[in-house]
Amino acid sequence: MEHTYQYAWVIPFVPLPVTMSIGLGLLLVPTATKNLRRMWAFPSVLLLSIALVFSANLAIQQIDGSFIYQYLWSWTINNDFSLEFGYLIDPLTSIMSILITTVGITVLIYSDNYMSHDQGYLRFFAYMSFSNTSMLGLVTSSNFIQIHIFWELVGMCSYLLIGFWFTRTSAANACQKAFVTNRVGDFGLLLGILGLYWITGSFEFRDLFEILNNLIHHNGVNSLFVTLCASLLFLGAVAKSAQFPLHVWLPDAMEGPTPISALIHAATMVAAGIFLVARLLPIFTVIPLIMNIIALIGIITVLLGATLALAQKDIKRSLAYSTMSQLGYTMLAPGMGSYRAALFHLITHAYSKALLFLGSGSIIHSMEPIVGYSPEKSQNMVLMGGLTKYVPITKTTFLLGTLSLCGIPPLACFWSKDEILNDSWLYSPIFAIIACYTAGLTAFYMFRMYLLTFEGRLHVHFKNYSGISNNSFYSISIWGKEGPKLVKINLFVSKIKHNEKVSFFSKKAYQIDGSVKNLMRSFSTHLDKKEASVYPHESDNTMLFPLLVLVLFTLFVGTIGIPFNQGVMDLDILSKWLTPSINLLHKNSNDAVDWYEFVTNAIFSVSISALGIFIASLLYGSVYSSFQNLKLINSFVKISPKSIFLDRIKNWIYNWSYNRGYIDAFYATFLTRGIRGLAELTHFFDRRVIDGITNGVGVASFFVGEGIKYVGGGRISSYLFFYLSYVSIFLIIYYFLNL
């Protein structure tokens, strides 16, 4: 077994040859590399599958034997300073490795078809393979130096992948926004690492944990400074996992191709922040204030993400805010001390959300021949509807992913989310109420998304693209596509996108009947018209196969955390897997399960989700899709003064959600303008004051020199003239002073 562990260092580097080969091929033999570009999908999938085999083998051995293995070798030694590189194999590493590789394989298979006609096909697979290498290197790191190196590489890959279609203004702005926002967290992470090294003298996790715990226990270190360092470390996780208030980059990151959204911004990259918190939990647990901050940030993100997803029209942005909310649950759990629940929900959410993102890509793929490529149209749920008849497999897989995220048993997310909700009642009733309320909101906005997309009828005219209906519109016409145009920012308007104002303090109330009319606008034509030759179509098998694989994970991955026996039971698979880490945190992992309490809590949580689904069905289901019934409902609502008050509340909720909680506008108005104003003031001071003094000294020196040139000319007449002038001036001054 130890022999197997010794070769675990190859896991991060297995996908790297694809990136290197594509780069060298484009540099040395670009024509041949481009002509054979479709062959690169196979080695990408094959090498990542090898990494999966290694990871699965290590995970099985850990479940059977509960081992933690660390291997180090010295890189540099100088007096008292020693820097070592190595790898750490523990349950957290194996869980993350399996998660990265399994989701990565399905996304790469999916991408072979999705990106087949894109001009950047080779560049896409090079970026994706390097991203997988960076993530695998991050989760196997044994010290802070390696963590920071791979952390920055993950950020670089995120920047490249978000801005993959860099000729689009919106994509270029999105990757810059993600980069700048994450710089805040990365700078905090670096400061925290340096602070802890100054305290402990070590970068190695296990040594650092032991030294720091001893110092805190014996009051050998300033508690305020340790808390500050821990807060800075947590700041890095806040930015990477899109937690409040550094969440603003995640929705804009959807400008990248959909497979990138599935892999980087749903399953792995944003999970890096959760991984960091889990890895550093031995530090955080000895600082109660930090644990409270983690839980507080988590619960705020849970609620904020859910409310911002309520009124989104873009299907990928709605899923992005859903990701933000679910990661809030995953951040809340470690803040409450629920290490197992956090990793359990990280696993179940990753597979379910990857399924939903790839499903959304299949939906977008089916809509593009109808509306032509345009993110505002092909990703707009308002223009969809009635797709069940045309994309039945995508619809079924999307429904299962939706039900899982809603917390409906026996799907995966039910087991993990229910565990977090139960733990929240023990931690804080207020947090528990918010978490349960958000579970209802999750069910509402997810079924809103499903109903708008698949139920009812299609809300766009079919277009006859004769002769080109089989082409891939999204991959050809996207180059040079302009995004939203930024305008001068003031207090009330942050930007204008297609004549649509996003207000900081909205003066215009969105009437409910108006928004409904927008949803029900009469684009629709009957699907049986003979003159329509282009219809929504199901995706190819290479895109459907990953969806079916992820459906299996969504159905069965929750079983790893389900107790199989009644009464006092043996540990489930996940608890056995996590036993070494749980013991490291000094937690009791042998708690028996009270099945009566479990069933009672499950009924409560499922009832909340069912209520959210029921409300969504009323508003966006068959009753809502009837325009006549809609007019009757509106007329009934408007007959009482009380309904006006309710209408205003609904309008306020709609404005809050659609305008992103005004947080982006707040940052643009105060932070961006403030920084620009400070830069302009500094520029003015530099040019007018600093440069003015320097230039003034030069000009003064010039005039003084010119004057001295005439004084020292060597002529007696000039000397006498200046002498008599000075004497005359002196006598005149003396005369007036003595009057």
Legacy VTK file of the C-alpha trace (Angstrom):
# vtk DataFile Version 3.0
C-alpha trace
ASCII
DATASET POLYDATA
POINTS 739 float
0.000 0.000 0.000
2.762 2.421 0.861
4.249 1.649 -2.530
1.048 2.957 -4.139
1.118 6.120 -2.050
4.683 6.858 -3.132
3.538 7.296 -6.719
0.593 9.552 -5.861
2.682 12.573 -6.870
1.879 11.805 -10.529
-1.826 12.645 -10.055
-1.477 16.435 -10.611
0.872 16.050 -13.560
-1.010 13.422 -15.561
-3.141 15.963 -17.543
-0.185 18.296 -18.145
1.255 16.599 -21.307
-1.859 17.607 -23.281
-1.289 21.290 -22.572
2.419 21.014 -23.361
1.844 19.028 -26.549
-0.764 21.435 -27.896
1.458 24.411 -27.082
4.530 22.886 -28.739
2.463 21.722 -31.705
1.041 25.180 -32.323
4.540 26.639 -31.996
6.468 24.154 -34.163
3.948 22.622 -36.589
0.838 24.821 -36.376
-0.765 23.630 -39.625
-0.570 19.935 -38.795
-1.704 20.544 -35.217
-4.758 22.469 -36.375
-5.624 19.892 -39.036
-5.542 17.126 -36.412
-7.221 19.205 -33.728
-10.106 16.779 -33.005
-7.634 14.107 -31.893
-6.733 16.046 -28.736
-9.975 15.240 -26.957
-9.032 11.567 -26.647
-5.681 12.033 -24.844
-7.276 14.669 -22.622
-9.946 12.218 -21.469
-7.505 9.291 -21.294
-4.940 11.042 -19.105
-7.565 12.424 -16.750
-9.023 8.915 -16.511
-5.608 7.664 -15.382
-5.619 10.314 -12.653
-9.109 9.112 -11.679
-7.878 5.514 -11.342
-5.027 6.640 -9.070
-7.398 8.763 -6.971
-10.005 6.015 -6.666
-7.373 3.471 -5.640
-6.084 5.762 -2.896
-9.638 6.485 -1.720
-10.472 2.775 -1.434
-7.344 2.177 0.601
-8.214 5.063 2.904
-11.743 3.757 3.462
-10.353 0.338 4.342
-7.399 1.483 6.438
-7.958 5.157 7.401
-4.408 6.210 6.503
-2.895 9.649 6.034
0.290 9.720 3.982
2.693 12.619 3.469
5.870 12.619 1.416
8.354 15.519 1.466
11.652 16.373 -0.139
13.852 19.387 0.507
13.962 22.089 -2.109
16.152 24.691 -0.418
17.927 24.881 2.955
19.543 28.052 4.274
20.581 28.270 7.937
17.322 28.044 9.924
15.109 28.295 6.830
14.055 25.096 5.099
11.553 24.860 2.263
10.169 21.459 1.354
7.893 20.325 -1.421
5.719 17.251 -1.287
2.202 15.908 -1.319
-0.382 15.024 1.296
-2.841 12.185 0.773
-5.731 12.222 3.224
-9.530 11.890 2.917
-9.936 15.528 1.885
-7.372 15.093 -0.897
-8.922 11.898 -2.240
-12.451 13.329 -2.157
-11.425 16.421 -4.088
-9.297 14.414 -6.540
-12.166 12.082 -7.399
-14.522 15.041 -7.711
-12.196 16.952 -10.045
-11.409 13.981 -12.265
-14.930 12.577 -12.609
-16.546 15.897 -13.410
-13.566 16.830 -15.594
-13.885 13.682 -17.696
-17.589 14.213 -18.366
-17.020 17.867 -19.245
-14.176 17.027 -21.650
-16.328 14.434 -23.448
-19.175 16.943 -23.628
-16.852 19.689 -24.888
-15.596 17.655 -27.845
-18.949 18.153 -29.537
-19.969 21.453 -27.959
-16.759 23.189 -29.085
-16.252 21.192 -32.286
-16.752 24.132 -34.671
-15.132 26.759 -32.491
-11.989 28.426 -33.767
-10.385 28.074 -30.348
-10.918 24.305 -29.997
-7.238 23.533 -29.361
-6.826 26.455 -27.012
-9.898 25.298 -25.084
-8.503 21.817 -24.401
-5.095 23.230 -23.522
-6.690 25.544 -20.950
-8.944 22.823 -19.551
-6.107 20.326 -19.096
-3.951 22.941 -17.390
-6.865 23.871 -15.153
-7.250 20.227 -14.102
-3.529 20.083 -13.374
-3.725 23.217 -11.242
-6.706 21.963 -9.238
-5.166 18.538 -8.640
-1.916 20.199 -7.589
-3.852 22.425 -5.189
-5.662 19.604 -3.397
-2.514 17.453 -3.025
-0.348 20.286 -1.652
1.263 19.667 1.716
2.260 23.221 2.629
1.281 26.839 2.214
3.878 27.594 -0.477
2.467 24.948 -2.798
-1.067 26.008 -1.946
-0.296 29.583 -2.971
1.457 28.553 -6.195
-1.391 26.359 -7.395
-3.954 28.826 -6.035
-2.584 31.469 -8.392
-2.443 28.986 -11.285
-6.118 28.167 -10.716
-6.875 31.894 -10.775
-4.918 32.284 -14.015
-6.829 29.408 -15.627
-10.078 30.976 -14.474
-9.067 34.260 -16.103
-8.201 32.514 -19.384
-11.332 30.385 -19.466
-13.786 33.152 -18.567
-12.258 35.336 -21.257
-11.998 32.462 -23.741
-14.024 34.425 -26.297
-11.863 37.470 -25.662
-13.017 39.362 -28.762
-16.378 39.877 -27.070
-16.337 42.950 -24.885
-18.543 41.319 -22.268
-16.213 38.314 -21.947
-13.135 40.523 -21.692
-14.792 42.621 -18.988
-15.942 39.501 -17.120
-12.488 37.918 -16.921
-10.985 41.212 -15.760
-13.685 41.539 -13.114
-12.991 38.003 -11.885
-9.253 38.682 -11.838
-9.498 41.947 -9.901
-12.043 40.604 -7.401
-9.922 37.536 -6.704
-6.818 39.715 -6.265
-8.426 41.026 -3.088
-8.755 37.535 -1.655
-5.380 36.350 -2.928
-3.598 39.296 -1.340
-5.284 38.489 1.954
-4.271 34.832 1.616
-0.642 35.780 1.026
-0.573 38.081 4.051
-2.169 35.378 6.194
0.415 32.811 5.090
3.304 35.162 5.902
1.765 36.034 9.268
1.411 32.392 10.305
4.962 31.645 9.172
6.199 34.553 11.314
4.376 33.015 14.308
5.232 29.335 13.811
8.319 29.315 11.570
6.809 26.610 9.337
4.843 26.335 6.113
3.973 22.638 6.550
0.356 22.086 7.555
0.828 19.405 10.176
3.753 21.145 11.898
2.021 24.505 11.714
-1.219 23.179 13.203
0.609 21.567 16.116
2.812 24.572 16.879
-0.035 27.078 16.631
-2.353 25.022 18.845
0.343 24.764 21.516
1.023 28.506 21.376
-2.665 29.364 21.679
-3.196 26.827 24.478
-0.282 28.235 26.514
-1.003 31.905 25.627
2.307 32.126 23.810
1.043 34.307 20.990
-0.990 37.472 20.593
-4.580 36.321 20.075
-5.509 39.455 18.097
-2.682 38.884 15.613
-3.573 35.199 15.183
-7.214 36.147 14.575
-6.122 38.703 11.977
-3.979 36.123 10.148
-6.809 33.581 10.188
-9.228 36.221 8.847
-6.870 36.985 5.975
-6.647 33.291 5.119
-10.427 33.089 5.111
-10.580 36.139 2.822
-8.874 34.092 0.121
-11.589 31.451 0.397
-14.324 34.112 0.307
-13.121 35.447 -3.042
-12.466 32.088 -4.694
-15.779 30.542 -3.646
-17.824 33.672 -4.484
-18.990 34.386 -0.945
-20.453 37.717 0.088
-19.178 40.416 -0.447
-16.720 39.170 -3.117
-19.331 37.217 -5.067
-19.874 39.738 -7.850
-17.531 38.058 -10.344
-19.354 34.707 -10.517
-22.493 35.669 -12.546
-20.386 37.550 -15.096
-18.109 34.509 -15.380
-20.939 32.835 -17.303
-19.634 34.697 -20.384
-17.325 31.734 -20.927
-18.456 28.587 -22.794
-20.960 26.453 -20.898
-18.550 23.517 -20.277
-16.299 25.982 -18.469
-19.228 27.041 -16.327
-19.872 23.394 -15.474
-16.295 22.510 -14.569
-14.644 25.641 -13.249
-17.494 27.649 -11.797
-19.755 24.920 -10.445
-17.814 21.809 -9.560
-14.135 22.543 -8.955
-12.694 26.058 -9.091
-15.218 27.686 -6.791
-14.887 24.618 -4.549
-11.242 25.587 -3.983
-12.315 28.079 -1.329
-14.337 25.411 0.498
-11.338 23.081 0.236
-9.088 25.731 1.786
-11.462 26.230 4.718
-11.662 22.462 5.243
-7.875 22.132 5.059
-7.326 24.946 7.557
-10.168 23.995 9.883
-7.704 22.864 12.625
-6.585 26.519 12.774
-10.073 27.984 12.644
-11.558 25.678 15.294
-9.258 27.059 18.003
-10.391 30.626 17.184
-14.133 30.831 17.978
-14.479 34.288 16.445
-13.313 33.021 13.052
-15.752 30.109 13.209
-18.579 32.554 13.870
-17.450 34.749 10.971
-17.345 31.748 8.628
-20.874 30.742 9.636
-22.136 34.331 9.307
-20.659 34.808 5.824
-22.076 31.432 4.832
-25.642 32.184 5.926
-25.580 35.651 4.309
-24.405 34.105 1.041
-27.069 31.392 1.268
-29.884 33.930 1.468
-28.395 36.506 -0.904
-27.695 34.004 -3.680
-31.223 32.593 -3.486
-32.919 36.000 -3.593
-30.801 37.161 -6.528
-31.730 34.051 -8.526
-35.473 34.691 -8.278
-35.948 37.054 -11.239
-33.007 36.244 -13.529
-33.851 35.657 -17.182
-30.502 34.212 -18.282
-30.479 30.495 -17.506
-26.742 30.376 -16.812
-26.815 33.399 -14.506
-29.673 31.891 -12.573
-27.593 28.744 -12.117
-24.625 30.891 -11.124
-26.564 32.527 -8.298
-27.788 29.068 -7.329
-24.146 27.976 -7.117
-23.410 30.951 -4.916
-26.268 30.047 -2.573
-25.354 26.354 -2.357
-21.713 27.186 -1.694
-23.043 29.337 1.117
-24.501 26.158 2.657
-21.140 24.476 2.202
-19.420 27.412 3.924
-22.015 27.530 6.703
-21.398 23.894 7.635
-17.690 24.176 8.600
-18.472 27.414 10.424
-20.860 25.377 12.576
-18.226 22.664 13.014
-19.988 20.240 10.649
-16.939 19.081 8.721
-18.632 15.958 7.384
-21.769 17.788 6.237
-19.697 20.402 4.408
-17.775 17.851 2.351
-20.906 15.778 1.790
-22.777 18.742 0.315
-19.702 19.744 -1.681
-19.793 16.326 -3.368
-23.524 16.136 -4.023
-23.828 19.734 -5.185
-20.884 19.419 -7.561
-22.426 16.539 -9.505
-25.928 18.004 -9.507
-24.783 21.450 -10.578
-22.462 20.069 -13.267
-25.481 18.166 -14.598
-27.580 21.331 -14.622
-24.915 23.417 -16.344
-24.290 20.828 -19.043
-28.054 20.526 -19.400
-28.320 24.278 -19.879
-25.653 24.009 -22.569
-27.764 21.408 -24.341
-30.774 23.728 -24.090
-28.804 26.674 -25.480
-27.500 24.403 -28.227
-31.082 23.499 -29.194
-32.263 27.125 -29.207
-29.524 28.619 -31.368
-30.850 27.468 -34.773
-34.126 29.207 -33.910
-32.923 32.569 -32.627
-29.431 32.633 -34.148
-26.452 33.075 -31.862
-27.079 35.703 -29.239
-26.614 35.142 -25.501
-29.508 37.504 -24.833
-31.811 35.200 -26.818
-30.448 31.660 -26.727
-29.922 31.844 -22.945
-33.090 33.811 -22.170
-35.629 31.584 -20.396
-38.422 34.022 -21.284
-38.004 33.038 -24.934
-38.037 29.319 -24.178
-40.844 26.991 -23.142
-42.349 23.905 -24.690
-38.981 22.176 -25.183
-40.133 18.904 -23.595
-41.362 17.586 -26.931
-38.074 18.262 -28.687
-35.369 17.579 -26.087
-36.825 14.796 -23.890
-33.490 13.414 -22.660
-32.159 16.846 -21.744
-35.466 17.629 -20.064
-35.379 14.451 -17.950
-31.795 14.949 -16.836
-32.416 18.624 -16.075
-35.491 17.720 -14.042
-33.534 15.216 -11.957
-30.809 17.780 -11.315
-33.468 20.318 -10.355
-35.148 17.909 -7.948
-31.783 17.076 -6.400
-30.945 20.716 -5.805
-34.414 21.259 -4.348
-33.673 18.584 -1.761
-36.179 15.949 -2.886
-35.378 12.388 -1.717
-33.779 10.096 -2.640
-31.620 12.321 -4.856
-28.146 13.331 -3.765
-28.521 16.861 -2.415
-31.386 15.859 -0.135
-29.107 13.885 2.171
-26.399 16.524 2.475
-28.639 19.593 2.661
-30.879 17.908 5.217
-27.833 17.220 7.380
-26.790 20.887 7.229
-30.304 22.036 8.109
-30.385 19.691 11.098
-26.999 20.903 12.343
-28.084 24.529 11.929
-30.894 24.038 14.482
-28.290 22.958 17.027
-26.041 25.900 16.203
-28.474 28.829 15.994
-32.276 28.908 15.565
-31.972 32.165 13.590
-29.496 30.617 11.159
-31.723 27.540 10.928
-34.794 29.601 10.029
-32.850 31.448 7.311
-31.408 28.187 5.977
-34.845 26.523 5.860
-36.425 29.587 4.238
-33.695 29.581 1.614
-34.352 25.899 0.946
-37.899 26.914 -0.024
-36.559 29.714 -2.227
-34.206 27.244 -3.897
-37.106 24.976 -4.790
-39.044 27.982 -6.113
-36.415 29.466 -8.420
-35.192 26.085 -9.654
-38.693 25.007 -10.662
-39.307 28.453 -12.113
-36.297 27.788 -14.308
-37.537 24.341 -15.256
-41.099 25.463 -16.028
-40.053 28.491 -18.064
-37.691 26.333 -20.092
-39.598 23.129 -20.759
-43.305 23.634 -20.075
-45.922 25.648 -21.968
-45.053 26.550 -25.537
-42.095 28.080 -27.339
-42.211 31.873 -27.253
-40.196 32.679 -30.402
-40.869 32.597 -34.122
-39.129 29.833 -36.007
-36.706 31.086 -38.609
-36.029 29.311 -41.856
-32.273 28.952 -42.126
-32.382 26.978 -45.341
-29.206 25.064 -46.002
-27.510 25.937 -42.739
-29.817 24.456 -40.138
-27.265 21.800 -39.205
-24.440 24.220 -38.542
-23.237 25.183 -35.105
-24.175 28.845 -34.863
-22.686 29.527 -31.465
-19.184 28.556 -32.496
-18.994 30.512 -35.742
-20.796 33.803 -35.296
-19.552 34.421 -31.798
-16.247 35.958 -32.840
-16.458 39.695 -32.720
-19.841 39.670 -31.001
-20.172 42.872 -28.996
-21.362 42.735 -25.424
-22.990 45.393 -23.268
-21.661 48.906 -23.726
-20.536 50.650 -20.599
-21.590 54.237 -20.119
-20.618 56.952 -17.673
-21.556 55.856 -14.183
-23.562 58.079 -11.924
-25.462 57.557 -8.706
-28.554 56.141 -10.314
-27.448 54.302 -13.469
-24.632 51.770 -13.445
-24.736 50.691 -17.085
-27.053 50.441 -20.058
-27.468 47.161 -21.845
-29.674 47.170 -24.917
-31.553 50.261 -23.734
-32.279 48.607 -20.385
-31.302 50.644 -17.356
-30.008 49.051 -14.201
-30.718 51.534 -11.448
-29.035 51.947 -8.091
-32.211 53.325 -6.565
-34.889 52.250 -8.991
-37.395 54.992 -9.719
-39.432 52.775 -12.002
-41.601 50.132 -10.349
-41.858 46.914 -12.316
-45.555 46.130 -12.406
-46.356 42.488 -11.904
-48.779 42.372 -14.797
-46.144 44.046 -16.983
-43.519 41.478 -16.151
-46.032 38.739 -16.790
-46.819 40.235 -20.171
-43.118 40.201 -20.931
-43.066 36.520 -20.073
-46.145 35.894 -22.155
-45.298 38.249 -24.992
-46.840 37.024 -28.179
-43.771 35.808 -29.999
-45.257 32.381 -30.117
-46.400 30.472 -33.110
-47.864 27.002 -33.056
-45.239 24.297 -33.354
-47.173 22.461 -36.030
-46.852 25.187 -38.680
-45.594 23.591 -41.850
-43.610 26.590 -42.986
-41.271 26.353 -39.994
-38.283 24.222 -41.005
-36.015 24.740 -38.003
-37.060 23.236 -34.675
-35.402 22.730 -31.295
-33.318 19.593 -31.513
-31.811 17.120 -29.096
-28.040 17.242 -28.703
-25.691 14.648 -30.130
-24.828 11.473 -28.251
-21.429 12.789 -27.158
-23.229 15.584 -25.324
-25.989 13.364 -23.929
-23.652 10.646 -22.606
-22.043 12.921 -19.956
-25.537 14.007 -18.882
-26.552 10.399 -18.314
-23.357 9.679 -16.381
-23.931 12.703 -14.154
-27.532 11.579 -13.645
-26.192 8.330 -12.178
-23.999 10.308 -9.774
-26.945 12.530 -8.892
-29.088 9.481 -8.157
-26.607 7.391 -6.200
-23.757 9.500 -4.823
-25.877 10.422 -1.816
-25.751 6.790 -0.698
-22.171 7.221 0.538
-23.522 9.258 3.440
-26.743 7.358 4.165
-26.895 5.101 7.252
-27.959 1.633 6.144
-28.825 0.089 9.512
-31.371 1.153 12.067
-30.672 2.009 15.688
-27.058 2.199 16.796
-25.289 1.678 13.497
-21.873 1.270 12.022
-20.339 4.289 10.358
-21.470 4.972 6.831
-19.011 5.043 3.945
-18.408 8.786 4.084
-17.756 8.754 7.829
-15.316 5.860 7.421
-13.641 7.791 4.667
-13.342 10.932 6.794
-12.347 9.218 10.039
-8.691 10.421 10.004
-9.707 14.022 9.362
-12.485 13.896 11.947
-10.071 12.519 14.522
-7.620 15.293 13.644
-10.348 17.808 14.493
-11.050 16.026 17.787
-14.660 15.322 16.810
-16.671 12.306 17.838
-17.390 10.314 14.686
-19.320 7.490 16.337
-22.601 9.262 16.935
-25.609 7.004 16.552
-28.463 8.006 14.284
-31.882 8.574 15.753
-34.086 7.445 12.875
-37.248 8.986 14.316
-35.561 12.375 14.522
-34.083 11.884 11.060
-37.460 11.122 9.470
-39.130 14.014 11.305
-36.520 16.487 10.112
-36.661 15.050 6.607
-40.430 15.493 6.420
-40.050 19.107 7.536
-37.332 19.958 4.983
-39.101 18.169 2.132
-42.339 19.996 2.990
-40.551 23.329 2.663
-39.187 22.330 -0.731
-42.578 21.029 -1.826
-44.145 24.360 -0.871
-41.607 26.213 -3.033
-42.303 23.871 -5.948
-46.059 24.343 -5.494
-45.806 28.146 -5.550
-43.579 28.026 -8.634
-46.092 25.741 -10.336
-48.916 28.160 -9.572
-47.034 31.154 -10.929
-45.270 29.572 -13.908
-47.253 26.414 -14.578
-50.403 25.755 -16.566
-52.532 28.332 -14.707
-49.927 30.981 -15.288
-49.507 30.166 -18.956
-53.134 30.946 -19.749
-53.410 34.593 -20.706
-57.121 34.757 -19.949
-56.638 33.333 -16.474
-53.795 35.783 -16.040
-56.079 38.756 -16.784
-58.623 37.421 -14.305
-55.984 37.035 -11.624
-54.665 40.543 -12.211
-58.174 42.038 -12.083
-58.908 40.139 -8.877
-55.649 41.261 -7.254
-56.232 44.924 -8.073
-59.675 45.223 -6.478
-58.433 45.684 -2.891
-56.078 48.284 -1.381
-54.271 45.440 0.351
-53.280 44.046 -3.021
-51.505 47.320 -3.857
-49.275 46.860 -0.850
-48.547 43.265 -1.840
-47.896 44.429 -5.385
-45.284 46.888 -4.163
-43.581 44.185 -2.127
-43.448 41.948 -5.194
-42.079 44.806 -7.270
-39.411 45.497 -4.675
-38.415 41.820 -4.614
-38.282 41.769 -8.405
-36.153 44.930 -8.529
-33.833 43.593 -5.836
-33.296 40.305 -7.646
-33.125 41.571 -11.211
-30.700 44.383 -10.287
-28.431 41.965 -8.380
-29.285 43.422 -5.018
-27.808 46.743 -6.198
-24.427 45.453 -4.992
-22.739 45.683 -8.388
-24.112 49.190 -8.830
-22.908 50.101 -5.345
-19.391 48.894 -6.130
-19.417 50.670 -9.485
-20.725 53.903 -7.998
-18.684 54.202 -4.842
-15.650 51.926 -5.128
-14.884 52.261 -8.824
-15.630 55.985 -9.018
-13.896 56.563 -5.702
-10.736 54.807 -6.828
-10.802 56.633 -10.154
-11.330 59.945 -8.373
-8.412 59.220 -6.054
-6.278 58.288 -9.056
-7.189 61.541 -10.821
-6.420 63.552 -7.673
-3.075 61.810 -7.309
-2.352 62.426 -10.976
-3.194 66.117 -10.578
-0.984 66.416 -7.467
1.862 64.674 -9.257
1.670 66.882 -12.348
0.837 70.225 -10.768
2.602 70.065 -7.409
5.485 67.592 -7.623
6.316 68.320 -11.255
5.541 72.022 -10.660
8.154 72.274 -7.904
10.720 70.446 -10.022
10.003 72.519 -13.137
9.858 75.718 -11.049
13.332 75.088 -9.674
14.584 74.558 -13.208
12.964 77.735 -14.538
14.225 79.769 -11.566
17.740 78.422 -12.121
17.517 79.485 -15.750
16.592 83.098 -14.935
19.175 83.334 -12.164
21.830 82.054 -14.545
20.822 84.540 -17.178
21.089 87.348 -14.664
24.486 86.253 -13.381
25.714 86.036 -16.955
25.315 89.782 -17.356
26.668 90.572 -13.881
29.905 88.680 -14.441
30.633 89.985 -17.957
34.128 91.460 -17.138
33.290 95.100 -18.099
34.234 97.885 -15.657
31.334 100.036 -16.827
28.849 97.285 -15.974
30.357 96.796 -12.524
30.154 100.559 -11.828
26.562 100.674 -13.055
25.409 97.832 -10.757
27.468 99.245 -7.864
25.903 102.682 -8.163
22.452 101.140 -8.586
22.793 99.057 -5.379
24.151 102.085 -3.452
21.300 104.261 -4.720
18.684 101.678 -3.721
20.311 101.279 -0.305
20.395 105.071 0.281
16.757 105.433 -0.778
15.665 102.654 1.603
17.754 104.120 4.405
16.263 107.581 3.809
12.661 106.382 3.966
13.320 104.283 7.062
14.683 107.339 8.938
11.900 109.773 8.085
LINES 1 740
739 0 1 2 3 4 5 6 7 8 9 10 11 12 13 14 15 16 17 18 19 20 21 22 23 24 25 26 27 28 29 30 31 32 33 34 35 36 37 38 39 40 41 42 43 44 45 46 47 48 49 50 51 52 53 54 55 56 57 58 59 60 61 62 63 64 65 66 67 68 69 70 71 72 73 74 75 76 77 78 79 80 81 82 83 84 85 86 87 88 89 90 91 92 93 94 95 96 97 98 99 100 101 102 103 104 105 106 107 108 109 110 111 112 113 114 115 116 117 118 119 120 121 122 123 124 125 126 127 128 129 130 131 132 133 134 135 136 137 138 139 140 141 142 143 144 145 146 147 148 149 150 151 152 153 154 155 156 157 158 159 160 161 162 163 164 165 166 167 168 169 170 171 172 173 174 175 176 177 178 179 180 181 182 183 184 185 186 187 188 189 190 191 192 193 194 195 196 197 198 199 200 201 202 203 204 205 206 207 208 209 210 211 212 213 214 215 216 217 218 219 220 221 222 223 224 225 226 227 228 229 230 231 232 233 234 235 236 237 238 239 240 241 242 243 244 245 246 247 248 249 250 251 252 253 254 255 256 257 258 259 260 261 262 263 264 265 266 267 268 269 270 271 272 273 274 275 276 277 278 279 280 281 282 283 284 285 286 287 288 289 290 291 292 293 294 295 296 297 298 299 300 301 302 303 304 305 306 307 308 309 310 311 312 313 314 315 316 317 318 319 320 321 322 323 324 325 326 327 328 329 330 331 332 333 334 335 336 337 338 339 340 341 342 343 344 345 346 347 348 349 350 351 352 353 354 355 356 357 358 359 360 361 362 363 364 365 366 367 368 369 370 371 372 373 374 375 376 377 378 379 380 381 382 383 384 385 386 387 388 389 390 391 392 393 394 395 396 397 398 399 400 401 402 403 404 405 406 407 408 409 410 411 412 413 414 415 416 417 418 419 420 421 422 423 424 425 426 427 428 429 430 431 432 433 434 435 436 437 438 439 440 441 442 443 444 445 446 447 448 449 450 451 452 453 454 455 456 457 458 459 460 461 462 463 464 465 466 467 468 469 470 471 472 473 474 475 476 477 478 479 480 481 482 483 484 485 486 487 488 489 490 491 492 493 494 495 496 497 498 499 500 501 502 503 504 505 506 507 508 509 510 511 512 513 514 515 516 517 518 519 520 521 522 523 524 525 526 527 528 529 530 531 532 533 534 535 536 537 538 539 540 541 542 543 544 545 546 547 548 549 550 551 552 553 554 555 556 557 558 559 560 561 562 563 564 565 566 567 568 569 570 571 572 573 574 575 576 577 578 579 580 581 582 583 584 585 586 587 588 589 590 591 592 593 594 595 596 597 598 599 600 601 602 603 604 605 606 607 608 609 610 611 612 613 614 615 616 617 618 619 620 621 622 623 624 625 626 627 628 629 630 631 632 633 634 635 636 637 638 639 640 641 642 643 644 645 646 647 648 649 650 651 652 653 654 655 656 657 658 659 660 661 662 663 664 665 666 667 668 669 670 671 672 673 674 675 676 677 678 679 680 681 682 683 684 685 686 687 688 689 690 691 692 693 694 695 696 697 698 699 700 701 702 703 704 705 706 707 708 709 710 711 712 713 714 715 716 717 718 719 720 721 722 723 724 725 726 727 728 729 730 731 732 733 734 735 736 737 738
